[in-house]
Amino acid sequence: MSFDAAYQSQKFKSVGSRPLRPDGVDKVTGRARYGADFNMPGQLVARVLRSPHAHARIVSIDTARAEAVKGVKAVVTAADLPDLTNGDGALFAVLDNCMARTKALYDGHAVAAVAAIDEKSAKAALKLIDIEYEVLPHVVDVDAATRADAPILNDTVFTSGVTPAPDKPSNVANRSEFGHGDVDAGFEQADFIVERSYKTEQTHQGYIEPHACVANCNSDGTAELWVCTQGHFVYRQTCADLLGLEVSKLRVTSSEIGGGFGGKTHVWAEPVALALSRKAGRPVKLVMSREEVFRASGPTSATSIDVKIGARKDGKITAATATLRYTSGPYADMWAELGAMTSFACYDLANVKTVGFEVIVNRPKVAAYRAPSAPMAAFAVESAIDELAHKIGMDAVAFRIKNAAREGSKSSYGPVYGPIGIGPTLEAAQSHPHMSAPLGENQGRGMACGFWFNFGGQTCSDLNINADGTVTLAVGTVDVGGSRASLSLIAAEELGIDYQDVKAVIADTATLGYNDMTDGSRGTFSTSMATISAARNAIETMRARAALTWDIPVDDVFWEDGHAKAMGTKYGNLAPLSVKDIAAEAGNTGGPIAGHSEMVADGAGVSFATHICDVEVDPETGSTRIVRYTVIQDAGKAVHPSYVEGQYQGGAAQGIGWALNEEYIYGEDGRLQNPGFLDYRIPVCSDLPMIDTQILEIPNPNHPYGVRGVGETSIVPPLAAIANAVSNAAGVRMSHIPMSPPRILAALNAEKGK
């Protein structure tokens, strides 16, 4: 898609304003319909039986007693979801995860499901399903899984990305490598070297709304699915593939989403609900409990990371390496690869090498979590960067500025950067009042940088001019962070009308062309490009209608401030026609007026942020309190600044929880010990300060308004910024996330020799 780059310099009327969110009233009054709010006449209640073992062979399943329970209409096992994946390993992993086939691979793995007339009957039936397990050795720790004596979890997995190809199965599913230069020569040039190992524990996205769906398979072979998702088009394709349905016969409608953060980009229970509905011949509603969400939906990876960085005494980094081991659950994926790509992306390095290892463990299948894999890599690298700056005797910010990537730098993962914002965020941090604020006793300050790629992808939108001049914008990207407001602002800007006259709606899969998932900070970026294109299509139609009305050549009509205007002295006496004027006469000038666009939006532009954090650590208890927190991030162009600030604050809040409290805790038996918010401790209001934000706007040249995604990057720096602050406050380097009170006390005691 070609745009006039000069358009970025225009003064905006709507874009950059802060109107009320269009979904706000419905959400605060309870009228908004989330996944669990949808119901159909005659629907059944579904419940899932899950493995109590971390690793076990399924010897036999007998469902006869469950099927005999009064009120039970269907029972399904893996036999009701035959393998139709045609050798597609990624698709088979989804299938096997939805319903265990030969082995239960983690505590909570689904092994059977029941649909009944009520919850009581469904629960009673679950207890009557007879399963014989052969319990197998398990491994849940990332480092333990890579040892030679570790039990092999999947004998079909051979490490990819290595030469020669291995002839024995392994728990290491993939090796990936990035970098350039000569790291050995670089380290020889270094005056100072920091080499350290880091660990992060597995965390969950912690969305408010559990997974929920209603599935209805009809007798004519069609099916419908109402679901809480970040991407209903992707869900349609995946479910159709797994159920053997024609894609056109499955209609998927997305509900309002009570949080996702990447965790609702993956199919979990929806194929099971469809299989139950197909077998029962009735609609089926399946809602996960909170415990099921923790045990059986995608958390992020646990990691073990080794970092080595060298620098000259003048502060110039000469070499940097990282070895990153990421858990992926029981199936191969690409989380370590993303970690290896993002590790050193903030810096201009002549000699750099990163190696990622994807490690299979008996934990739930990993899902994306807001800039997936980047926060863990940033924690390790930015901690080492901070320690190295201290060794050299340089200010932490100045050290980063000296080594920051800039336009023309070759990134650590390969591409050469265009206009980027890491330098400006660091300079803004350097001059920010937060950096010079006094610290009290037992307090410390830390800062860190973060990076995310940002995505574009397949996008389609319809823009319809209604008879009264208002506009309906139909998009296919699910609104997870305010995109309906931002897209309405962009449509209003392009058309030259009031924001209140635009209504953005999320279309279902039967009424709009394909759209990729809302992930990777692509929602506003990609769909706004399609919206602008559709609006310009509609404007061309309205210019033609105005020309017809005036009986003048269309080339003599131009569009300005929401009006068709005649140009030149010849037609200067003609009064401008507004959108409402043109729409009112549409029936007499050619019929409905609409704009449509479909594209692969590219040129998303990378995103950078710098965070500053002050903490207070109690040396007696190890308890940590966040005193002050500041987010500085490049937004390209902030379409709706309030939403942008909310994204910044939300990422920081989640990072605070990850850094200080949140973790999956497994027992010796491989079972999850804290599957609920009582024991899995996410931050509450009393844990958080007011998170200050500073929006930088460095236009993305590949977008007509300069927009770049903002939703992911804000979660990347917090782990490292907080770790650096805690290390400075406590006087001991913290290398294990989360930094819970027991871990801080243990580090303090180790430092004292206790």
C-alpha positions in Angstrom: 0.0 0.0 0.0 1.5 3.3 -1.1 0.9 6.5 1.0 2.1 10.0 0.7 4.7 10.3 3.4 4.1 14.0 3.7 0.7 13.2 5.1 2.3 12.4 8.4 3.1 16.1 8.9 -0.6 17.2 8.8 -2.3 18.7 11.7 -4.9 16.2 13.0 -8.4 17.0 14.0 -9.5 13.7 15.6 -6.3 11.6 15.9 -4.6 12.5 19.1 -7.7 13.5 21.0 -9.2 11.6 24.0 -12.9 10.9 23.4 -14.9 8.5 25.6 -14.4 4.9 24.8 -17.4 3.5 22.8 -17.6 0.3 24.8 -17.3 1.9 28.2 -20.9 2.3 29.2 -21.9 -1.2 28.3 -18.9 -2.6 30.2 -19.6 -0.7 33.4 -23.3 -1.3 33.3 -23.0 -5.0 32.6 -24.6 -4.9 29.2 -21.5 -6.0 27.4 -21.6 -9.7 26.4 -18.6 -11.7 27.3 -17.9 -15.3 26.4 -19.8 -16.8 29.3 -22.8 -14.4 28.8 -23.9 -16.1 25.5 -26.6 -18.7 25.7 -28.7 -20.7 23.3 -32.1 -22.5 23.7 -31.6 -26.1 24.7 -27.9 -25.8 25.3 -26.0 -28.4 27.3 -23.3 -27.8 29.9 -19.8 -29.2 29.2 -17.2 -30.3 31.7 -13.7 -31.7 31.1 -11.9 -34.5 32.9 -8.3 -33.7 33.3 -5.2 -35.9 34.1 -4.1 -35.9 37.8 -0.6 -36.9 36.6 2.2 -34.9 35.1 3.1 -37.7 32.8 1.2 -40.9 32.2 0.3 -43.4 29.5 -3.4 -43.8 29.0 -3.9 -47.5 29.1 -7.7 -47.5 28.7 -10.7 -45.3 29.0 -14.2 -46.6 29.7 -17.0 -44.1 29.4 -20.0 -46.5 29.7 -20.9 -45.6 33.3 -20.7 -41.9 32.5 -22.9 -42.3 29.4 -25.6 -44.0 31.5 -26.0 -41.0 33.9 -29.4 -39.4 33.5 -29.1 -36.1 31.7 -25.8 -36.9 30.0 -26.1 -36.4 26.2 -22.6 -36.9 25.0 -19.2 -38.1 26.2 -16.1 -37.6 24.0 -12.5 -38.8 24.1 -9.6 -38.6 21.6 -11.5 -41.2 19.6 -14.1 -38.5 18.8 -11.4 -36.2 17.5 -9.6 -38.3 14.9 -6.2 -37.1 13.6 -7.0 -35.1 10.4 -3.8 -33.0 10.6 -2.1 -34.7 7.6 1.3 -34.5 9.2 1.1 -30.9 10.3 3.1 -31.0 13.6 1.9 -27.6 14.9 -1.7 -28.5 14.2 -1.3 -32.0 15.8 0.1 -30.3 18.9 -3.2 -28.3 19.1 -5.2 -31.4 18.7 -3.3 -33.5 21.2 -3.4 -30.6 23.7 -7.2 -30.3 23.3 -7.6 -34.0 24.1 -4.8 -36.3 25.2 -4.4 -39.2 22.8 -1.9 -41.8 24.0 -0.3 -39.9 26.9 -1.3 -37.2 29.4 1.6 -34.9 29.2 1.0 -32.5 32.1 -1.1 -32.1 35.2 -4.5 -30.9 33.9 -4.2 -32.3 30.4 -7.7 -33.0 29.1 -8.5 -36.7 28.7 -12.3 -36.8 28.2 -15.3 -34.4 28.2 -19.0 -34.7 29.0 -22.1 -32.7 27.9 -25.2 -32.9 30.1 -28.4 -31.0 30.8 -26.9 -29.4 33.9 -23.7 -28.9 35.7 -24.6 -31.4 38.4 -25.1 -34.2 35.9 -21.9 -33.4 34.0 -19.8 -33.4 37.2 -21.4 -36.7 38.3 -20.6 -38.3 35.0 -16.9 -37.2 35.1 -16.4 -39.2 38.3 -17.7 -42.3 36.5 -15.3 -42.3 33.6 -12.9 -45.1 34.3 -9.3 -44.4 33.2 -6.3 -46.7 33.7 -3.0 -44.8 33.8 0.6 -46.0 33.6 2.4 -43.2 35.5 5.7 -42.3 33.8 8.7 -40.3 35.0 8.2 -36.5 34.6 10.3 -33.4 34.4 9.1 -29.8 34.9 12.4 -27.8 35.3 14.0 -26.4 32.2 17.5 -27.2 33.1 16.7 -30.7 34.4 14.9 -31.5 31.2 18.1 -31.0 29.2 20.3 -33.3 31.3 21.4 -36.6 29.9 19.5 -38.6 32.5 16.2 -36.7 32.0 13.2 -38.9 30.9 12.4 -38.4 27.2 8.9 -37.0 27.0 8.3 -37.5 23.3 10.2 -40.1 21.3 9.2 -38.4 18.0 11.0 -35.2 18.8 14.5 -34.8 17.4 16.4 -31.5 17.8 16.0 -29.4 14.7 18.4 -26.6 13.8 21.6 -28.7 14.4 24.0 -30.3 12.0 24.3 -33.3 11.6 20.7 -34.1 12.3 20.5 -36.2 15.6 19.5 -39.9 15.5 18.1 -40.0 19.0 15.0 -38.2 20.4 15.6 -35.3 22.8 13.7 -32.9 25.1 15.4 -30.1 23.2 13.0 -29.6 20.3 14.9 -26.8 18.4 18.1 -24.8 18.3 18.1 -21.3 16.8 21.1 -18.9 16.4 21.4 -15.3 15.5 24.2 -12.8 15.4 27.1 -11.4 13.4 30.8 -10.6 13.8 33.4 -12.4 15.8 32.5 -12.7 19.5 35.8 -14.3 20.5 37.8 -11.5 19.0 35.4 -9.0 20.6 35.9 -10.4 24.1 39.7 -10.2 23.6 39.2 -6.4 23.1 37.2 -6.1 26.3 38.6 -4.5 29.5 35.7 -5.6 31.6 33.5 -8.7 31.3 30.3 -9.7 33.1 29.2 -13.3 32.8 26.2 -14.5 34.8 23.3 -16.9 34.7 19.6 -16.0 35.2 16.3 -17.8 35.8 12.7 -16.8 35.4 9.7 -18.8 36.5 6.6 -19.6 34.5 3.8 -17.0 34.8 0.2 -16.7 33.5 -1.4 -13.8 31.7 -3.9 -13.5 34.5 -6.8 -12.3 32.3 -10.0 -11.7 34.2 -12.3 -13.8 32.0 -11.7 -17.5 31.8 -11.9 -19.2 28.4 -15.6 -19.7 27.3 -17.5 -20.7 24.2 -20.8 -21.9 22.9 -20.7 -24.4 20.1 -23.6 -25.5 17.9 -23.3 -28.1 15.2 -26.4 -28.3 12.9 -27.8 -31.3 11.1 -27.0 -29.7 7.7 -23.2 -29.8 8.4 -22.9 -26.2 9.3 -21.7 -25.1 12.7 -21.5 -21.9 14.8 -19.1 -20.9 17.5 -19.4 -18.0 19.9 -16.1 -17.5 21.7 -13.9 -15.3 23.8 -10.9 -15.0 21.5 -8.2 -12.6 20.1 -8.7 -14.0 16.6 -12.0 -15.6 15.5 -10.8 -16.1 11.9 -7.8 -18.1 13.1 -10.1 -20.1 15.5 -12.4 -20.8 12.6 -9.6 -22.2 10.5 -8.1 -24.3 13.3 -11.4 -25.7 14.5 -12.5 -26.5 10.9 -9.3 -28.3 10.3 -9.5 -30.4 13.5 -13.2 -31.2 13.0 -13.0 -31.9 9.3 -15.4 -29.1 8.4 -15.4 -26.9 5.4 -14.3 -23.5 6.5 -17.3 -21.8 5.0 -19.6 -23.9 7.1 -18.2 -22.8 10.4 -19.3 -19.3 11.5 -17.4 -17.8 14.4 -18.4 -14.7 16.4 -16.1 -13.1 18.9 -17.5 -11.9 22.2 -16.2 -9.0 24.3 -13.0 -10.1 25.8 -12.2 -9.9 29.4 -8.4 -9.7 28.9 -6.2 -11.9 26.7 -2.6 -10.6 26.5 -1.7 -13.4 24.1 -3.4 -16.2 26.1 -6.5 -16.2 23.9 -4.6 -16.5 20.6 -4.6 -20.3 21.0 -7.4 -22.8 20.6 -7.9 -24.7 23.9 -11.3 -26.2 24.5 -13.3 -25.0 21.4 -12.8 -28.2 19.3 -14.0 -30.2 22.3 -17.2 -28.2 22.6 -17.8 -28.6 18.8 -17.2 -32.4 19.1 -19.7 -32.6 22.0 -22.3 -30.6 20.1 -21.9 -32.7 17.0 -22.3 -35.9 19.0 -25.2 -34.6 21.1 -27.0 -32.7 18.4 -27.5 -29.7 20.7 -25.7 -26.5 21.5 -22.9 -26.9 24.1 -21.5 -24.3 26.5 -18.1 -24.8 27.9 -16.6 -22.4 30.4 -13.2 -23.1 32.1 -12.9 -22.6 35.8 -10.0 -20.5 37.1 -8.2 -23.7 38.2 -8.5 -25.1 34.7 -7.2 -21.9 33.2 -4.0 -22.2 35.3 -3.6 -25.9 34.9 -4.5 -26.3 31.2 -4.2 -23.0 29.3 -1.1 -21.4 28.0 1.2 -19.7 30.5 4.5 -18.2 29.4 7.8 -20.0 29.4 10.1 -20.7 32.3 13.7 -19.9 31.3 17.3 -20.4 32.1 19.7 -17.9 30.5 23.4 -17.4 30.4 24.7 -14.0 29.4 28.3 -12.7 28.7 29.0 -9.1 27.8 32.4 -7.4 27.4 33.2 -3.7 27.1 36.2 -1.4 26.8 37.0 1.1 29.6 35.5 3.9 27.5 32.1 2.1 27.7 31.9 0.7 24.2 30.6 -2.9 24.2 32.9 -5.2 22.2 31.1 -8.5 22.3 27.9 -10.0 23.7 26.5 -13.6 23.8 23.5 -15.2 25.3 22.4 -18.8 25.6 18.7 -19.0 26.2 16.7 -22.1 27.3 12.9 -21.7 27.2 10.2 -24.3 28.2 7.5 -24.8 25.6 5.3 -27.3 27.5 5.1 -30.7 26.0 5.2 -29.5 22.3 7.8 -27.8 20.2 7.3 -24.1 19.4 9.4 -21.0 18.8 9.6 -19.2 22.2 13.3 -19.6 22.5 13.8 -18.3 19.0 11.9 -15.1 19.8 14.0 -14.7 23.0 17.2 -15.1 21.0 16.0 -12.5 18.4 15.1 -9.9 21.0 17.9 -10.3 23.5 20.3 -7.6 22.2 17.9 -5.8 19.9 18.3 -2.5 21.7 22.1 -2.2 21.0 24.5 -1.5 18.2 26.9 -4.4 18.4 29.7 -5.3 16.2 30.1 -8.8 17.6 27.0 -10.6 18.9 25.7 -14.2 19.1 22.5 -15.6 20.7 21.5 -19.3 20.8 18.1 -20.4 21.8 17.0 -23.9 22.9 13.3 -24.9 22.9 12.9 -27.3 25.8 10.0 -29.8 26.3 8.7 -30.3 29.8 5.6 -31.7 31.6 3.9 -28.4 31.9 0.9 -26.8 30.0 1.4 -25.9 26.4 3.0 -22.4 26.4 1.1 -19.5 24.9 2.0 -15.9 24.0 2.2 -13.4 26.7 2.5 -9.8 25.6 5.8 -9.5 23.7 6.3 -13.2 24.1 9.8 -14.3 25.3 11.2 -10.8 25.2 10.8 -9.9 29.0 12.9 -12.9 30.1 15.6 -12.1 27.6 15.6 -8.4 28.6 15.8 -9.3 32.3 19.0 -11.2 31.7 20.6 -8.8 29.3 19.6 -5.6 31.0 20.7 -7.0 34.4 24.2 -7.8 32.9 24.3 -4.4 31.2 23.6 -2.7 34.5 26.3 -4.7 36.3 28.8 -4.0 33.5 28.1 -0.2 33.6 28.8 -0.4 37.4 32.1 -2.2 36.8 33.3 0.4 34.3 32.1 3.2 36.6 29.6 4.7 34.1 26.1 5.9 34.7 23.7 3.2 33.6 21.8 5.5 31.2 24.9 7.0 29.7 26.3 3.5 29.1 23.2 2.5 27.2 23.1 5.7 25.2 26.7 5.1 24.1 25.7 1.6 22.8 22.2 2.2 21.7 21.0 1.1 18.3 20.2 3.8 15.8 18.9 4.3 12.3 21.2 2.3 10.1 22.4 -0.1 12.8 22.3 -3.8 12.0 20.1 -5.5 14.6 21.4 -8.5 16.5 18.8 -10.6 14.7 19.6 -9.4 11.2 17.7 -6.5 9.7 19.0 -3.0 9.5 16.9 -0.5 11.5 15.0 2.4 10.0 13.9 5.4 12.2 13.8 4.1 15.7 13.1 5.3 19.2 15.6 3.7 21.6 17.9 6.7 21.7 15.2 9.2 22.3 13.7 7.1 25.1 17.0 6.9 26.8 17.7 10.6 26.5 14.2 11.4 27.8 14.9 9.1 30.8 18.2 10.8 31.4 16.5 14.2 31.7 13.4 13.0 33.4 12.8 14.4 37.0 12.5 10.8 38.2 16.2 10.2 37.6 17.2 12.9 39.9 14.6 12.4 42.7 16.2 11.6 46.1 16.1 8.1 47.5 15.5 7.1 51.1 16.9 4.4 53.3 16.8 0.9 51.9 15.7 2.3 48.5 17.2 1.8 45.1 16.7 2.9 41.6 16.8 0.8 38.5 16.2 1.3 34.8 16.1 -0.9 31.7 15.3 -0.9 28.0 13.0 -3.1 26.0 12.2 -4.0 22.4 9.4 -5.6 20.4 9.2 -6.3 16.7 5.5 -5.3 16.1 3.5 -7.1 13.4 1.2 -6.2 10.5 -0.5 -9.1 8.6 -3.6 -9.8 6.7 -6.4 -7.3 7.3 -9.8 -6.5 5.8 -12.4 -3.8 6.6 -15.6 -2.4 5.3 -16.7 1.3 5.7 -20.3 2.0 5.0 -21.9 5.5 4.7 -25.4 5.3 6.2 -28.3 7.3 4.8 -28.0 9.9 7.6 -24.3 10.5 7.0 -23.1 8.4 9.9 -20.5 5.7 9.3 -20.3 2.0 10.2 -16.8 0.6 10.2 -16.7 -3.2 10.1 -13.4 -4.7 11.1 -12.1 -8.2 11.8 -9.5 -7.6 14.4 -10.8 -8.2 17.9 -10.7 -5.2 20.2 -8.5 -6.1 23.1 -7.0 -2.7 23.9 -9.2 0.1 22.5 -9.0 -0.4 18.8 -12.7 0.5 18.2 -12.0 3.9 19.6 -8.7 4.4 17.7 -10.1 3.1 14.4 -13.2 5.3 14.7 -10.8 8.3 15.3 -8.8 7.4 12.2 -12.0 6.9 10.0 -13.3 10.3 11.3 -9.9 11.9 10.5 -9.8 10.6 7.0 -13.4 11.4 6.2 -13.3 14.8 7.9 -16.3 14.1 10.2 -17.0 14.0 13.9 -15.8 11.0 15.9 -19.3 10.6 17.3 -20.6 9.9 13.8 -18.4 6.7 13.4 -19.4 3.3 14.9 -16.8 0.6 14.7 -18.1 -3.0 15.0 -16.3 -6.4 15.1 -17.7 -8.5 12.2 -18.1 -12.3 12.4 -16.3 -14.6 10.1 -19.2 -14.9 7.7 -19.6 -11.2 7.0 -16.0 -10.0 6.4 -12.9 -11.2 4.7 -10.1 -12.9 6.6 -8.2 -11.0 9.4 -5.2 -12.3 11.3 -5.1 -12.5 15.0 -5.1 -9.4 17.2 -1.6 -10.0 18.5 1.9 -8.6 18.2 0.6 -5.0 18.5 -0.9 -5.2 15.1 -4.6 -4.3 15.8 -4.5 -0.5 15.4 -1.5 -0.4 13.0 -2.8 -2.9 10.4 -6.5 -2.2 10.6 -6.0 1.5 10.5 -4.2 1.1 7.2 -7.1 -0.8 5.8 -9.5 1.7 7.3 -7.7 4.6 5.7 -7.7 2.8 2.4 -11.5 2.0 2.7 -12.2 5.6 3.7 -10.4 6.9 0.6 -12.3 4.5 -1.6 -15.6 5.9 -0.1 -14.3 9.5 -0.6 -13.7 8.8 -4.3 -17.3 7.5 -4.6 -18.6 10.6 -2.8 -16.6 12.9 -5.1 -18.2 11.1 -8.1 -21.6 11.5 -6.6 -21.0 15.2 -6.0 -19.9 15.6 -9.6 -23.0 13.9 -10.8 -25.2 16.2 -8.6 -23.5 19.3 -9.9 -23.1 17.9 -13.4 -19.5 18.8 -13.6 -16.3 16.6 -14.3 -15.2 14.6 -11.3 -11.7 15.9 -11.7 -13.0 19.3 -10.7 -14.2 18.0 -7.3 -11.9 17.7 -4.3 -12.4 16.5 -0.7 -11.7 18.8 2.2 -12.9 18.9 5.9 -15.6 16.4 5.3 -17.1 18.1 2.2 -17.0 17.7 -1.5 -16.0 21.0 -3.0 -15.8 22.3 -6.5 -12.4 23.7 -7.5 -11.5 26.8 -9.5 -13.4 29.9 -10.4 -15.6 28.1 -13.0 -17.5 26.2 -10.3 -16.6 28.3 -7.2 -20.2 29.3 -6.7 -21.3 25.7 -5.9 -22.0 25.2 -2.2 -19.9 22.3 -0.7 -21.7 19.0 -0.1 -21.2 17.3 3.3 -21.2 13.6 3.8 -24.7 13.9 5.1 -25.8 15.8 2.0 -24.3 13.2 -0.3 -25.6 10.3 1.7 -29.2 11.7 1.7 -29.2 11.6 -2.2 -27.4 8.3 -2.6 -30.5 6.6 -3.8 -30.8 9.0 -6.7 -27.1 9.1 -7.6 -26.1 5.5 -7.8 -27.1 3.7 -4.6 -25.2 2.8 -1.4 -21.8 4.3 -0.7 -19.1 2.2 0.8 -15.4 1.6 0.9 -13.6 -1.7 1.2 -10.0 -2.7 1.7 -8.0 -5.8 2.0 -4.3 -6.0 2.4 -1.2 -7.5 4.0 -0.1 -4.6 6.1 3.6 -4.5 6.3 6.2 -2.0 7.6 4.9 -2.2 11.2 8.1 -0.6 12.6 9.9 -1.8 15.7 9.1 -0.4 19.1 11.4 0.6 22.1 10.8 1.7 25.7 12.9 2.7 28.7 11.5 2.2 32.2 12.7 3.7 35.5 11.8 2.2 38.8 12.4 3.0 42.5 11.9 0.3 45.2 12.2 -0.1 48.9 13.4 -3.4 50.3 12.9 -4.4 53.9 16.1 -6.1 54.9 14.4 -8.0 57.7 11.6 -9.5 55.7 12.7 -9.3 52.1 9.5 -7.5 51.2 9.7 -5.1 48.3 7.6 -2.0 47.7 7.4 -0.1 44.4 7.9 3.5 45.3 7.8 5.2 41.9 7.6 4.0 38.3 8.0 5.8 35.0 7.4 4.4 31.4 8.9 6.2 28.4 8.0 4.7 25.1 7.8 5.6 21.4 4.2 5.4 20.0 4.9 6.5 16.5 1.7 8.6 16.6 -0.6 8.2 19.6 -4.0 7.9 18.0 -5.8 7.9 21.4 -3.3 9.0 24.0 -5.4 7.7 27.0 -5.4 4.2 25.5 -1.7 4.5 24.8 -1.0 5.5 28.4 -3.2 2.6 29.6 -1.2 0.2 27.5 2.0 1.5 29.0 0.6 1.3 32.6 -0.9 -2.2 32.0 2.4 -3.6 30.8 4.3 -2.1 33.7 1.7 -3.5 36.2 2.0 -7.0 34.8 5.8 -6.7 34.8 5.7 -5.7 38.5 3.7 -8.8 39.3 6.0 -11.0 37.3 9.1 -9.5 38.8 8.1 -9.7 42.5 5.4 -12.4 43.1 4.0 -14.4 40.2 5.2 -17.9 39.5 3.9 -21.5 38.8 4.9 -23.7 41.8 5.1 -27.4 41.2 5.3 -30.2 43.7 7.5 -33.2 43.6 4.7 -35.1 41.9 4.7 -32.6 39.0 1.3 -31.1 40.0 0.6 -27.4 40.1 0.3 -26.2 43.7 -1.2 -22.7 43.2 -3.9 -22.8 40.5 -5.8 -19.8 41.7 -5.5 -16.1 42.5 -5.3 -16.9 46.3 -2.0 -18.5 45.9 -0.9 -17.2 42.5 -0.4 -13.6 43.6 -1.0 -11.0 40.9 -0.6 -7.4 42.0 -3.6 -5.5 43.4 -4.0 -1.8 43.7 -2.2 -1.6 47.0 0.9 -3.1 45.4 1.2 -0.5 42.7 2.1 3.2 42.7 0.7 5.6 40.1 2.6 4.6 37.0 3.8 7.7 35.2 4.1 7.8 31.4 5.8 9.8 28.8 4.7 9.3 25.2 7.3 9.9 22.5 6.2 10.2 18.9 8.8 9.2 16.3 6.7 8.6 13.2 6.7 5.2 11.5 7.4 6.1 7.9 5.5 3.1 6.7 2.1 4.3 8.0 0.2 7.3 6.7 -0.2 8.7 10.2 3.1 7.5 11.5 1.5 4.9 13.8 3.4 2.0 15.3 2.1 -0.7 17.8 2.3 0.1 21.5 0.8 -2.9 23.3 3.7 -5.3 23.6 6.8 -3.4 24.5 5.6 -2.0 27.8 6.0 -5.4 29.5 9.6 -6.0 28.3 11.7 -3.7 30.6 9.9 -4.1 34.0 11.6 -7.4 35.1 15.1 -5.9 34.5 14.3 -2.4 35.8 12.8 -3.8 39.0 15.7 -6.3 39.4 18.2 -3.6 39.0 16.4 -1.4 41.5 16.1 -4.3 44.0 19.8 -5.1 43.5 20.8 -1.5 44.2 18.5 -1.3 47.2 19.6 -4.6 48.8 23.2 -4.4 47.8 23.2 -7.9 46.3 22.6 -8.9 42.6 19.3 -10.6 42.1 19.3 -13.2 39.2 16.1 -15.2 39.8 12.6 -14.0 39.0 10.3 -13.5 40.8 12.2 -11.7 43.6 9.9 -12.9 46.3 10.7 -12.1 49.9 12.2 -15.6 50.5 14.5 -15.3 47.5 15.6 -11.8 48.5 16.3 -13.0 52.1 18.2 -16.0 50.8 20.4 -13.7 48.6 21.0 -11.3 51.6 21.9 -14.2 53.8 24.2 -15.7 51.2 25.9 -12.3 50.8 26.4 -12.2 54.6 27.8 -15.8 54.6 24.9 -17.2 56.7 
